[in-house]
Amino acid sequence: MTFRMVKTIYLKEMLDMFRDRRSLISMIVVPVLAVPSLFAVVHYFTQNLGKKAQNESARVGISASVSQPGLTGALKSVGFELVPQTDARAAVENKSVAASLDLTRAADGTGQIVIYVDKTREASSIAAEKADGISRAAEARTGEEQPARIRRVRARAQSFYGEEHECRGA
């Protein structure tokens, strides 16, 4: 086969292809319009889900035992809406709050703040990370002259599958 024959066959095929409007539409118009449209739709939905998770993460349950003014003030100052809860774990399970804080006591009288989190919800994870950071900052600010129950604040996230996970940086 010579170059002239290859060129002739190529030109014939191109002519056939450009005569067929359906082929042109499927090769040029659909990819040029459909792919950007698809990306725009996916972007719109993921952006809305992220905004919804951010809004839902602002609602945090707090038990009556976690009543340190410094901690509750710090939680409110970053935009958390504190909702009093009697059962912190049930509030997160029922999805009435994104995360919930409770205070447990050790045998030596020290306290530990437990952050209940539903790891299947993005809003809950966002709220838990913020609350953990705030509790660590409150712990760092309190110093040695404060009671041990405030100084020994450590957050741990409890999922609803029975295992415990240390929050970031613990």
C-alpha positions in Angstrom: 0.0 0.0 0.0 1.3 3.4 -0.9 0.8 6.6 0.9 -1.6 7.8 -1.8 -3.9 4.9 -1.2 -3.9 5.4 2.5 -4.7 9.1 2.0 -7.5 8.3 -0.4 -9.1 5.8 2.1 -8.6 8.3 5.0 -10.3 11.1 3.0 -13.2 8.9 2.0 -13.8 7.8 5.6 -13.6 11.4 6.9 -16.1 12.5 4.2 -18.5 9.7 5.2 -18.2 10.6 8.8 -18.8 14.3 8.3 -21.9 13.7 6.1 -23.6 11.9 9.0 -25.0 14.5 11.4 -25.7 12.0 14.1 -22.0 11.0 14.2 -21.0 14.7 14.4 -23.4 15.3 17.2 -22.3 12.3 19.2 -18.6 13.1 18.7 -18.5 16.8 19.2 -21.7 18.3 20.7 -22.5 15.7 23.3 -19.1 15.7 25.0 -18.7 19.4 24.8 -22.1 20.0 26.5 -22.8 16.9 28.5 -19.5 16.5 30.4 -19.4 20.1 31.8 -23.1 19.9 32.6 -22.5 16.6 34.5 -19.6 18.2 36.5 -21.7 21.2 37.3 -24.6 19.1 38.6 -22.2 17.0 40.8 -20.5 20.1 42.1 -23.9 21.7 43.0 -25.0 18.7 45.0 -21.7 18.1 46.8 -21.5 21.8 47.7 -25.1 21.8 49.1 -24.3 18.6 51.1 -21.3 20.3 52.6 -23.2 23.4 53.6 -26.0 21.3 55.1 -23.4 19.4 57.2 -21.8 22.6 58.4 -25.2 24.0 59.4 -26.2 20.7 61.2 -22.8 20.5 63.0 -23.6 23.7 64.9 -26.1 22.0 67.1 -24.4 20.2 70.0 -25.9 18.5 73.0 -24.4 19.1 76.4 -25.2 17.3 79.7 -25.8 19.2 82.9 -22.6 17.6 84.4 -20.5 19.6 81.8 -21.1 23.0 83.3 -17.7 24.7 83.3 -18.4 28.3 82.2 -15.1 28.4 80.3 -15.9 25.4 78.2 -19.5 26.3 77.5 -18.5 29.9 76.7 -15.8 28.7 74.3 -18.3 26.4 72.6 -20.8 29.2 72.2 -18.1 31.6 71.0 -17.2 29.4 67.9 -20.9 29.2 66.9 -22.2 26.1 68.6 -25.8 26.0 69.6 -25.8 24.2 73.0 -28.8 22.0 73.6 -29.2 20.6 77.2 -29.5 16.8 77.1 -30.2 14.3 79.8 -28.9 11.3 77.7 -26.1 12.5 75.5 -25.7 9.2 73.6 -29.4 8.9 72.8 -29.5 12.5 71.5 -26.8 11.7 68.9 -28.4 8.4 68.0 -31.8 10.1 67.5 -30.0 12.8 65.4 -31.5 15.6 67.4 -27.9 17.0 67.8 -24.7 16.5 65.7 -22.6 15.6 68.7 -23.0 15.5 72.4 -20.7 16.1 75.4 -21.0 14.3 78.7 -18.7 14.2 81.8 -17.7 10.9 83.3 -15.8 10.4 86.6 -12.9 8.1 87.2 -12.3 6.3 90.5 -9.8 8.9 91.6 -12.4 11.7 91.1 -10.9 13.2 87.9 -13.3 13.9 85.1 -13.2 13.1 81.5 -15.4 14.7 78.8 -16.8 12.2 76.4 -17.9 13.4 73.0 -20.5 11.1 71.5 -20.3 11.0 67.7 -22.2 9.3 64.9 -19.4 8.5 62.5 -21.8 7.9 59.7 -22.8 11.5 59.6 -20.4 14.2 58.3 -22.1 16.9 60.5 -21.4 14.8 63.6 -17.7 14.3 62.7 -17.3 18.1 62.0 -18.9 18.9 65.4 -16.8 16.4 67.3 -13.5 17.7 65.8 -14.4 21.3 66.7 -15.6 20.3 70.2 -12.4 18.2 70.8 -10.2 21.2 69.8 -12.1 23.5 72.1 -12.0 21.1 75.0 -8.2 20.8 74.5 -7.8 24.6 74.3 -9.9 24.9 77.5 -7.7 22.3 79.2 -4.5 24.2 78.2 -5.8 27.5 79.5 -6.9 26.2 82.9 -3.5 25.5 84.4 -2.5 23.9 87.7 -4.6 26.0 90.0 -7.9 24.7 88.6 -9.6 21.6 90.0 -8.4 18.2 88.6 -11.7 17.5 86.9 -11.1 20.4 84.5 -7.4 19.9 84.1 -7.8 16.2 83.1 -10.2 16.8 80.2 -9.7 14.3 77.5 -12.1 13.8 74.6 -12.8 10.5 73.1 -15.4 9.8 70.4 -17.6 6.8 71.0 -19.2 5.3 67.9 -22.3 3.3 68.1 -20.7 0.1 67.1 -19.1 -0.5 70.6 -15.6 0.6 69.9 -13.9 3.7 71.2 -11.7 5.9 69.1 -9.3 8.6 70.4 -10.0 12.0 68.8 -7.2 13.5 66.7 -4.2 14.6 68.7 -5.0 12.5 71.8 
